[in-house]
Amino acid sequence: MNTVTVYIDESLSTRDRIKLKHEIMAMPYINDVELARHDSHDLMIEYEAHAGLPANVLTMLRSKGLHPDITSA
């Protein structure tokens, strides 16, 4: 299992963050997505080692007009 923390520049509502969590969870090889309670900009994503991840997640977020950045891997 691998974990990456992604910071999203935009401020999202709780509803939008939960919707985003479900969309990421629907991606192949994603095992879990946690929404940080202390910072509404952070997502912690747990995934199986696979070529293309976590880049595929960043691509998906960018396609939604968001500006993500990996803060820890």
C-alpha positions, 0 to 999 in steps of 0.5 A: 500500500502507498499513501500520498497527501494531495493539497488542493489550492481551491477551497471546497465545501464539505459537500464538494469534498465528499463528492470528490472523495467518492469520485477518487474512490471509484478510480482503479487501484484506489483503496481509501481517501481521507479528508483531513479535518484540520485542513480542508485543502488536504486529501490523503489517498491510499492506493495500490502500487501501480504504474500511473498512480498517483499521476492519474489522480492529479490528472483527474483533479486537473480535469475538474479545474482544480490545482492539486499538488503532492505534499507528501508521498 
